Amino acid sequence: MRSVLVKIIEWYQKKISPSLANRGVNCKYYPTCSEYTKQAILKYGCIIGTLKGLVRIITVSYTHLTL
């Protein structure tokens, strides 16, 4: 299961992320959320790694909101 999740993230990084960058949607954080999630899955496993990735995505997205 771990390798399937990593492959999905790598597909996203190769296919979708570059097209977003061409439209001016760039991540200012290092590592990017997708890379962070991939590393977390490899280090902590599928469940904890995915949860850590989701928390990162929510946190980063929340900091961009303007009310």
TAWO-V335880 format. One record per run of one state. SS is the DSSP state (~ for helix, > for strand, _ for the rest). FROM is the first residue (numbers start at 1). LEN is the number of residues. If there is no record, write none. Layout:
ss = <SS:SS>
from = <FROM:FROM>
len = <LEN:LEN>
This chain:
ss = <_:~:_:~:_:~:_>
from = <1:2:23:33:45:46:65>
len = <1:21:10:12:1:19:3>
